[in-house]
Amino acid sequence: MTKDSLSISVVIVTLDRAESVRDVLDCLVRQTRQPDEVIVVDNGSKDNTKEVVSSFDGRLNIKYVYEEARGIPFARNAGVRNATGDIIAFIDDDCIADENWLKYIEIPFIRDPNVGVVGGDLSYLEKGESILEKFHKRYMR
């Protein structure tokens, strides 16, 4: 049995990258398929990350979570614990997703209830190069 739509939680882990987080959140606002919730897990920032996240109240269903235990695994697990979506999508704080990223993540889960994991194409903020392009250049020469 398949559903017409599923809820999607997006988890972003960050540490002292307030401006990058702003860019990631802006890209989520522009998604053709809006996230049902966005969880930003702050792993000990000393900058204005919390204020940047708060500035998106009203544009995204957003939640700020402070995780004291340092490290990406602890922070991602905190994001999962706080997520309520049928699908949990992770995006790093230095990546930008195509405007159809969430739409295309959802489709395989709707079509096949046995799907467990889906990947997508993202671009790095610093270079504008997609992760797939970077992988191809490095490993597929």
C-alpha positions as CSV (number, residue, x, y, z in Angstrom):
1,M,0.0,0.0,0.0
2,T,1.4,3.4,-0.9
3,K,0.5,6.9,0.2
4,D,0.0,10.1,-1.8
5,S,2.4,12.0,0.4
6,L,4.6,11.5,3.4
7,S,5.9,14.0,5.9
8,I,9.5,15.1,5.6
9,S,11.8,16.3,8.4
10,V,15.0,18.0,7.3
11,V,17.9,17.9,9.7
12,I,20.8,20.3,9.5
13,V,23.9,20.0,11.8
14,T,26.0,23.1,12.3
15,L,28.8,24.5,14.3
16,D,29.7,28.2,14.0
17,R,28.4,28.6,10.4
18,A,25.5,31.0,10.9
19,E,25.7,32.5,7.4
20,S,26.0,29.1,5.7
21,V,22.9,28.0,7.7
22,R,21.1,31.0,6.4
23,D,21.9,30.0,2.8
24,V,20.7,26.4,3.5
25,L,17.5,27.6,5.1
26,D,16.9,30.0,2.2
27,C,17.2,27.0,-0.2
28,L,14.7,25.1,1.9
29,V,12.2,28.0,1.7
30,R,12.5,27.8,-2.1
31,Q,11.7,24.1,-2.3
32,T,8.9,23.1,-4.6
33,R,7.9,20.5,-2.0
34,Q,8.1,22.3,1.3
35,P,9.6,20.4,4.3
36,D,7.1,19.6,7.0
37,E,9.7,20.5,9.6
38,V,13.3,21.7,9.7
39,I,15.5,20.8,12.7
40,V,18.7,22.7,13.1
41,V,21.1,21.0,15.5
42,D,23.7,23.4,16.9
43,N,26.7,21.5,18.1
44,G,28.2,24.3,20.2
45,S,28.2,27.4,18.1
46,K,29.6,30.7,19.6
47,D,28.2,32.8,16.7
48,N,24.7,34.0,16.0
49,T,23.4,30.6,14.7
50,K,20.4,30.6,17.1
51,E,19.3,34.1,15.9
52,V,19.6,33.1,12.3
53,V,17.5,30.0,12.8
54,S,14.9,32.1,14.7
55,S,14.7,34.6,11.8
56,F,13.1,31.8,9.7
57,D,10.1,31.4,12.1
58,G,7.0,31.9,10.0
59,R,8.7,30.9,6.7
60,L,9.6,27.3,7.8
61,N,8.3,25.1,10.6
62,I,11.7,25.3,12.3
63,K,13.1,24.0,15.5
64,Y,16.5,24.9,17.1
65,V,18.1,22.1,19.1
66,Y,21.3,22.6,21.0
67,E,23.4,19.4,21.4
68,E,26.2,19.6,23.9
69,A,27.9,16.3,23.0
70,R,30.4,17.3,20.2
71,G,30.5,15.5,16.9
72,I,28.3,14.9,13.9
73,P,27.0,11.5,15.1
74,F,25.7,12.9,18.3
75,A,24.2,15.9,16.5
76,R,22.6,13.8,13.8
77,N,21.1,11.5,16.4
78,A,19.7,14.6,18.3
79,G,18.1,15.6,15.0
80,V,16.6,12.2,14.5
81,R,15.2,12.1,18.1
82,N,13.5,15.5,17.5
83,A,12.2,14.6,14.0
84,T,8.5,13.6,13.5
85,G,8.5,13.1,9.8
86,D,8.0,9.8,7.9
87,I,11.2,10.7,6.0
88,I,14.3,12.3,7.5
89,A,16.4,14.2,5.0
90,F,19.9,15.3,6.1
91,I,21.7,18.3,4.5
92,D,25.0,19.6,5.6
93,D,25.4,23.3,6.6
94,D,27.7,23.9,3.6
95,C,25.5,22.5,0.9
96,I,22.7,23.9,-1.2
97,A,19.9,21.7,-2.6
98,D,18.2,22.0,-6.0
99,E,14.7,23.4,-5.6
100,N,13.2,20.0,-6.4
101,W,15.4,18.1,-3.9
102,L,12.6,17.2,-1.4
103,K,10.1,16.5,-4.2
104,Y,12.5,13.9,-5.7
105,I,13.4,12.4,-2.3
106,E,9.7,11.8,-1.6
107,I,8.8,10.1,-4.9
108,P,10.6,6.7,-4.4
109,F,9.2,6.3,-0.9
110,I,5.6,6.9,-2.2
111,R,6.1,4.5,-5.1
112,D,7.6,1.7,-3.1
113,P,7.0,1.1,0.6
114,N,10.2,-1.0,0.8
115,V,12.5,1.9,0.0
116,G,14.6,2.7,3.0
117,V,17.3,5.2,1.7
118,V,17.4,7.7,-1.1
119,G,20.3,10.1,-2.1
120,G,20.2,13.3,-4.0
121,D,22.5,15.8,-5.8
122,L,23.6,18.7,-3.7
123,S,26.1,21.6,-4.4
124,Y,28.7,22.9,-2.0
125,L,28.3,26.5,-1.0
126,E,32.0,27.3,-1.5
127,K,32.6,26.0,-5.0
128,G,29.2,25.6,-6.6
129,E,30.3,22.1,-7.6
130,S,27.8,19.3,-7.0
131,I,28.8,16.4,-4.7
132,L,28.4,14.1,-7.7
133,E,30.7,16.2,-9.8
134,K,33.3,16.2,-7.0
135,F,33.0,12.5,-6.6
136,H,33.4,11.9,-10.3
137,K,36.5,14.1,-10.6
138,R,38.1,12.4,-7.6
139,Y,37.3,8.7,-8.2
140,M,36.1,8.2,-11.8
141,R,39.1,9.7,-13.7
